[in-house]
Amino acid sequence: MAKSKKNNIAYIDGANLHKGIKTLPWDFDHAKFRVWLLEKYNVVEAYIFLGLVSSDKNMELYLRLESQGYILIFKEVVVNSNGRTKGNCDADLIVLLMQHLYGGLFDKAILISSDGDYIPLIKLLIHENKIEVLVSPYNRSLCSIILRRSNVRIVYIDDQKYLLKIENNNYLENKKAADEDGTS
């Protein structure tokens, strides 16, 4: 009997992913990450929640992420008195995941974050047997202790270095090719 493929969905805290991969001593490849999610966890849809910052650099990033197979969910950002932007997307991620959960739209959820604020959601998903894994953008020592104490299986991006890092030769070749056609 053939094993049927699962219909798993990834929910990515974009700010947490961005901050986490900045702590890595190697360059993270978003395209390889999307393929890894598909091949390792049967992720058919990968939602990434981001604060919308209108700049040429960010617009290029958004287009690149979409071309790599991510579904972008934007939240308007606010600028505080220090000039820092804040686009807290946690609630948006939770609401969409809950809509999908109760709509029966996935077999298992994959959550990408190291934020302990998600612990009530994780406990619910564990209770419902609807979480495959938590993927932490931060290493073990920086991942929330509340998450590490939960019963959720955690995979650390840093442990996937050889699968998810940008290869310098390929990166430079891809960048050169992209620059030649006016993209990056």
C-alpha positions in Angstrom: 0.0 0.0 0.0 1.4 3.4 -1.0 2.0 5.9 1.8 0.0 9.0 1.2 1.8 12.4 1.4 0.9 14.6 4.3 -0.6 18.0 3.9 1.6 20.0 6.3 1.8 23.8 6.6 4.6 25.9 8.0 3.9 29.1 9.9 7.0 31.3 10.1 7.5 34.2 12.5 9.4 36.3 10.0 11.0 38.7 12.5 12.1 35.8 14.7 13.6 34.0 11.7 15.4 37.1 10.6 16.9 37.9 14.0 17.8 34.2 14.6 19.6 33.7 11.3 21.6 36.9 11.9 23.1 35.2 14.9 24.4 32.3 12.8 28.1 32.2 11.8 27.1 31.3 8.3 24.8 32.7 5.5 21.3 31.2 5.5 19.6 30.3 2.2 15.9 30.9 2.2 15.4 28.9 -1.0 17.1 25.8 0.5 15.1 26.2 3.6 11.8 26.1 1.6 13.0 23.0 -0.2 14.1 21.4 3.1 10.6 22.1 4.6 9.0 20.4 1.7 11.3 17.4 1.6 11.8 16.8 5.3 8.3 17.7 6.6 6.0 17.6 3.5 5.2 21.3 3.8 2.9 22.2 1.0 2.4 25.8 2.1 4.8 28.0 4.0 3.4 31.2 5.4 5.9 33.8 6.5 4.6 36.7 8.7 6.4 40.0 8.2 6.1 43.6 9.0 5.7 45.5 5.7 8.5 48.0 5.3 8.4 49.8 2.0 12.0 50.1 0.7 13.6 48.9 -2.4 15.8 46.5 -0.4 12.8 45.0 1.4 10.6 44.8 -1.8 13.4 42.8 -3.5 13.4 40.5 -0.4 9.7 40.1 -0.5 9.7 39.3 -4.3 12.6 36.8 -3.8 10.7 35.0 -0.9 7.6 34.8 -3.0 9.5 33.4 -6.0 11.0 30.7 -3.6 7.6 29.5 -2.7 6.7 31.4 0.5 3.3 32.9 1.0 3.8 36.3 2.6 1.4 37.7 5.2 2.1 41.4 5.9 1.3 43.5 8.9 1.6 47.2 8.9 4.5 48.4 11.0 4.7 51.3 13.5 7.7 53.4 14.1 8.5 54.1 17.8 10.0 57.2 19.2 13.5 55.8 18.7 12.9 55.3 15.0 12.7 51.5 15.3 10.0 49.7 13.3 7.7 47.2 15.0 5.4 44.8 13.2 4.4 42.3 15.7 2.9 39.4 13.7 2.4 36.9 16.5 -1.4 37.3 16.8 -1.8 37.2 13.0 0.2 33.9 12.8 -1.9 32.4 15.6 -5.2 33.4 14.1 -4.4 32.0 10.7 -3.0 28.8 12.2 -6.2 28.4 14.3 -8.4 29.1 11.3 -6.5 26.4 9.4 -6.6 24.0 12.3 -10.4 24.2 12.9 -11.0 24.3 9.1 -9.1 21.0 8.9 -6.7 22.4 6.3 -3.6 20.6 7.4 -2.4 17.3 8.8 0.4 18.9 11.0 1.7 22.3 11.6 5.4 23.3 11.6 6.1 26.4 13.6 9.3 28.4 12.9 10.1 30.6 15.9 12.0 30.6 19.2 9.5 32.8 20.9 8.0 31.5 24.2 4.9 33.6 23.6 3.7 30.7 21.3 3.6 28.2 24.2 -0.2 28.2 24.6 -0.6 27.5 20.9 2.0 24.8 21.0 0.3 23.1 24.0 -3.0 23.2 22.1 -1.3 21.7 19.0 0.3 19.0 21.1 -3.1 18.2 22.7 -4.7 18.0 19.3 -1.8 16.0 17.9 -1.4 18.6 15.2 2.2 19.8 15.5 5.0 18.1 13.6 8.0 20.1 14.9 9.1 23.5 16.1 12.0 24.8 14.1 14.1 27.2 16.1 16.0 30.0 14.2 18.2 30.4 17.4 20.6 27.9 18.8 19.7 25.8 21.9 21.0 28.4 24.4 19.1 31.3 22.8 15.8 29.4 22.2 13.1 30.2 24.8 13.5 28.0 27.9 9.7 27.7 28.0 9.8 26.1 24.6 12.6 23.8 25.5 10.7 22.6 28.6 7.6 21.8 26.6 7.0 18.5 25.0 7.4 19.8 21.5 10.1 18.3 19.3 12.6 21.1 18.4 14.9 21.2 15.5 17.6 23.9 15.4 18.4 25.7 12.1 22.1 25.8 13.1 22.2 22.0 13.2 21.1 22.1 9.5 24.1 24.2 8.4 25.3 22.0 5.6 21.8 21.8 4.1 20.8 25.4 4.5 23.9 27.5 4.0 24.5 29.7 1.0 27.4 28.2 -1.0 29.7 31.1 -1.7 30.4 30.0 -5.3 26.8 29.5 -6.1 25.8 32.6 -4.3 28.3 34.8 -6.2 27.3 33.2 -9.5 23.6 33.6 -8.8 24.2 37.2 -7.7 26.2 38.0 -10.8 23.5 36.4 -13.0 20.8 38.3 -11.2 22.7 41.6 -11.4 23.1 41.1 -15.2 19.3 40.8 -15.7 18.6 43.7 -13.4 17.5 41.7 -10.3 19.2 40.7 -7.2 
